[in-house]
Every structure is written in structure tokens, then in C-alpha cells.
Amino acid sequence: MAGRRRWATEEILDAAAELLRTSDAESFSVRKLAATLGTDSSSLYRHFRSKTELLRAVADRILLASMDGYRAQGDWRQRLTALALRVREAFGQQPQLAAIWGRYASGGAGSRMVMEEVLQALRVAGLPDEEIPAHYHRLAVLISALIASEAGVSTITAEEHEQGMELFRVAVLGADPERFPTLAHFARDVRPLGADRRAAFEEILAAQLAHIETAIGASRSTPS
């Protein structure tokens, strides 16, 4: 009898990514993936020591894809903005994986390439070396949280979206002006969470970069 096929690491990651398009990290399992591939879990554990390691590897491939063809251009703000938008776009094409990245992070080649570019841009900006890690961490948390949040909105069905919009209209437009006077005042201008996500992403990112620029100015004005 012929033995079971040996799956290459990239083939396993391809199958995992496809399985995750229709599921999430909670329902995903190595056993399900093995069944999809027509093999047993033990054969997959030769490639990945745990489900978490596998999920991190799948998410890292998105980071690798976002860096494909990337060239650092412009000043440090332009570099960081371009990079963040590339990562956002890459995960936007596979939103289920964005939530996984936000939860499990990544430690592969894609992650290292993104980290290298962010750290380089912050150094080019003129931040003192001792301040760069903290600013890197804040940027990483901000970008991953925004992307994961956006992914959560983009994966809901049309029916779920309409239900959410109706609940929003009831909660906002139907707010009792005596109990919620400020909400009632701004009710027609407040927008639902899913509106203009790209604009919100860019504005929040720009605010963080402006904060970094302020820190750079402060460090330059401080006597050595």
C-alpha cells in the first residue's frame, strides 16, 4: 500500500490560509487541516509544533506579501505611512488572517522585514536610539489593532451589516434627548464604526506620527 503523501510546508500554509477564509482562529484546528489534506495531525506537527505556531506562520505570509516589491521612498513619515497602508491592504484581502495577526502576532521573515523598515524609518526621523523601541511598540500596537478591528467589520455578512446599521440608528437617532442630551445633539453627525475606515486609519496614523514628530523636536531642544 502506498504511503500517505508528504506535504511541503508551503502547501500546508496554503491549505491553512484557505481553511481560515471560511472559519476563524477559534474553530480552526490542526485536526481539521489534516483532514482537509487527507493526512493525520502528527504529520503536520513535524512542520509546526503547535496550532499557534501554524497560525503565526500563516499570518506572517501576509506580511511577506505586503513587503513584496516595497521600496523605501520619501521621508520617514511617508515611509511609515506607505508601509502601514501596504500591510492594511494585504490583510484587507484576507481579513480572517488580520484578526489572527492581531491576536497571535508573528515572528517570521515577514515580521522581521516590517520591523526593520519601521525601526529604520524611526532612526532616520532623528529619534534618539533609546526612544525608538517605545515608539515602535506604540506604532505596532496601533496598526495591528486598527487592521484587526477593520477586519472584524469586513467579515460580517450583508444581513449582519444591515442589522447592525438598524441597531445603530435606533441607538443613536432614537436616543432620549433628556437622558442623552449630547448624543441627541450629535446624532445626525455621528457615523457608524464601519464608515470611512481608510480615512479613519490614515488620520489616526497621522496623529501618531505627529506625536513622534513632537517627541523628535523635544529631544533636539533638550540640552545634552
C-alpha distance (Angstrom), angle and dihedral (degrees) to the residues before:
residue distance angle dihedral
M1 . . .
A2 3.78 . .
G3 3.78 115.9 .
R4 3.77 122.9 -117.2
R5 3.76 117.3 -82.7
R6 3.79 117.0 -93.2
W7 3.79 109.6 -127.3
A8 3.79 120.9 -145.9
T9 3.80 118.6 -129.0
E10 3.81 93.0 -111.4
E11 3.81 91.1 50.5
I12 3.79 90.0 52.5
L13 3.79 90.9 50.2
D14 3.81 90.8 48.4
A15 3.80 90.6 53.0
A16 3.81 92.2 45.1
A17 3.81 91.8 51.1
E18 3.79 90.9 49.8
L19 3.81 91.8 48.5
L20 3.79 90.5 49.7
R21 3.81 91.2 55.5
T22 3.79 88.4 74.4
S23 3.80 100.0 32.0
D24 3.79 140.5 32.2
A25 3.78 138.3 -120.3
E26 3.79 92.5 -89.3
S27 3.79 96.6 55.2
F28 3.80 94.9 35.0
S29 3.79 115.2 98.9
V30 3.78 137.3 173.1
R31 3.80 87.6 -122.6
K32 3.82 91.4 57.9
L33 3.78 90.5 47.5
A34 3.79 91.3 49.5
A35 3.81 90.5 50.8
T36 3.80 90.0 51.3
L37 3.79 89.8 53.1
G38 3.80 93.2 43.8
T39 3.77 94.2 -118.2
D40 3.80 138.7 97.5
S41 3.79 129.5 -91.8
S42 3.79 93.8 -111.9
S43 3.80 91.2 65.1
L44 3.82 90.3 56.2
Y45 3.78 93.0 47.8
R46 3.80 87.1 63.8
H47 3.81 85.8 69.4
F48 3.82 100.8 34.2
R49 3.78 126.7 26.9
S50 3.80 95.1 -148.9
K51 3.80 145.1 2.1
T52 3.80 89.4 -101.1
E53 3.79 92.4 54.5
L54 3.79 89.7 50.2
L55 3.81 92.9 49.5
R56 3.79 91.1 49.1
A57 3.78 89.9 52.3
V58 3.81 91.6 51.0
A59 3.81 91.3 50.4
D60 3.79 90.9 46.9
R61 3.78 90.5 59.9
I62 3.81 88.4 62.5
L63 3.79 89.7 54.2
L64 3.79 89.3 49.6
A65 3.81 89.6 51.1
S66 3.80 90.8 50.1
M67 3.81 90.2 54.9
D68 3.81 94.5 48.1
G69 3.79 106.9 118.7
Y70 3.81 92.8 -1.3
R71 3.80 116.2 151.5
A72 3.77 123.1 -176.9
Q73 3.80 107.8 -116.9
G74 3.79 135.0 168.0
D75 3.77 128.4 7.0
W76 3.79 124.9 -33.9
R77 3.81 93.8 -86.3
Q78 3.79 92.2 50.9
R79 3.80 90.7 48.0
L80 3.78 94.0 51.3
T81 3.80 93.0 44.1
A82 3.81 92.8 49.3
L83 3.79 91.6 47.3
A84 3.80 94.1 48.6
L85 3.80 91.7 49.2
R86 3.81 91.4 49.1
V87 3.80 91.3 52.5
R88 3.81 90.4 46.0
E89 3.80 91.7 50.9
A90 3.80 93.3 47.1
F91 3.79 93.1 52.2
G92 3.81 90.4 41.1
Q93 3.80 87.7 66.8
Q94 3.81 90.1 55.1
P95 3.82 105.0 26.7
Q96 3.80 95.2 171.1
L97 3.78 88.2 64.7
A98 3.81 91.7 50.8
A99 3.79 90.6 64.6
I100 3.80 89.2 48.8
W101 3.80 91.5 50.9
G102 3.79 91.0 49.3
R103 3.79 90.4 52.6
Y104 3.79 104.8 35.6
A105 3.82 102.4 22.6
S106 3.81 118.1 -159.2
G107 3.75 139.6 -103.1
G108 3.78 102.6 -171.3
A109 3.79 134.7 106.1
G110 3.79 93.0 -75.5
S111 3.77 91.7 53.9
R112 3.80 91.5 48.7
M113 3.80 91.9 50.7
V114 3.81 92.1 51.8
M115 3.79 92.2 45.3
E116 3.80 91.6 49.2
E117 3.80 92.6 52.6
V118 3.82 94.0 46.7
L119 3.81 92.6 47.8
Q120 3.80 91.7 46.2
A121 3.81 91.9 50.4
L122 3.81 91.7 49.5
R123 3.79 90.6 50.4
V124 3.81 91.4 48.2
A125 3.81 87.4 50.8
G126 3.78 88.7 65.9
L127 3.78 101.2 -110.6
P128 3.79 114.3 152.7
D129 3.81 110.5 -103.5
E130 3.78 92.2 -117.1
E131 3.83 91.0 59.3
I132 3.80 98.0 45.7
P133 3.84 99.5 81.3
A134 3.81 92.6 54.8
H135 3.81 93.1 49.2
Y136 3.80 90.3 45.4
H137 3.80 90.1 53.7
R138 3.80 93.2 50.3
L139 3.80 91.5 49.4
A140 3.80 92.2 47.9
V141 3.81 92.6 49.6
L142 3.80 91.9 46.4
I143 3.81 96.3 48.0
S144 3.81 95.9 43.4
A145 3.82 91.9 46.7
L146 3.81 93.2 49.4
I147 3.80 92.9 47.1
A148 3.81 93.6 46.1
S149 3.81 91.0 47.6
E150 3.78 91.9 49.6
A151 3.78 90.8 48.4
G152 3.77 90.6 54.7
V153 3.80 90.3 56.0
S154 3.81 94.4 45.2
T155 3.81 95.3 53.6
I156 3.81 96.8 60.0
T157 3.78 118.6 104.7
A158 3.80 124.2 -110.3
E159 3.79 89.4 -106.0
E160 3.79 92.0 50.8
H161 3.80 89.9 47.9
E162 3.80 92.4 53.1
Q163 3.80 91.4 47.1
G164 3.79 89.4 51.1
M165 3.79 92.0 49.2
E166 3.79 91.0 51.0
L167 3.79 91.2 50.1
F168 3.80 89.1 48.6
R169 3.80 91.9 51.6
V170 3.80 91.8 48.7
A171 3.81 93.3 46.3
V172 3.81 95.5 46.0
L173 3.78 109.1 27.0
G174 3.77 91.5 35.8
A175 3.80 95.3 49.8
D176 3.80 114.6 133.0
P177 3.84 104.5 -111.4
E178 3.80 91.8 -149.7
R179 3.79 93.9 54.2
F180 3.80 97.5 32.7
P181 3.83 104.6 26.1
T182 3.81 97.0 159.3
L183 3.80 93.5 46.7
A184 3.80 89.9 49.3
H185 3.81 89.9 50.0
F186 3.83 93.3 54.2
A187 3.81 96.9 31.3
R188 3.81 96.8 112.7
D189 3.79 93.0 47.4
V190 3.80 100.4 44.4
R191 3.79 110.4 99.0
P192 3.81 128.8 -150.2
L193 3.78 120.0 -102.3
G194 3.80 94.3 -103.4
A195 3.81 96.6 54.6
D196 3.83 120.8 111.1
R197 3.78 94.2 -11.9
R198 3.81 94.7 170.1
A199 3.81 92.8 51.3
A200 3.80 90.8 48.1
F201 3.81 90.5 47.7
E202 3.81 92.4 51.9
E203 3.80 94.0 45.1
I204 3.80 94.4 49.0
L205 3.80 90.7 46.3
A206 3.81 90.7 48.5
A207 3.80 90.1 52.0
Q208 3.80 90.6 53.5
L209 3.79 91.6 48.1
A210 3.81 89.3 49.6
H211 3.80 87.8 53.7
I212 3.81 89.3 53.1
E213 3.80 90.2 49.2
T214 3.79 89.4 53.4
A215 3.81 89.6 51.2
I216 3.80 89.7 51.3
G217 3.80 90.9 52.6
A218 3.78 91.2 48.4
S219 3.80 92.8 50.6
R220 3.80 91.4 50.7
S221 3.78 93.1 50.1
T222 3.80 93.7 49.0
P223 3.81 111.6 97.6
S224 3.80 112.5 -115.8
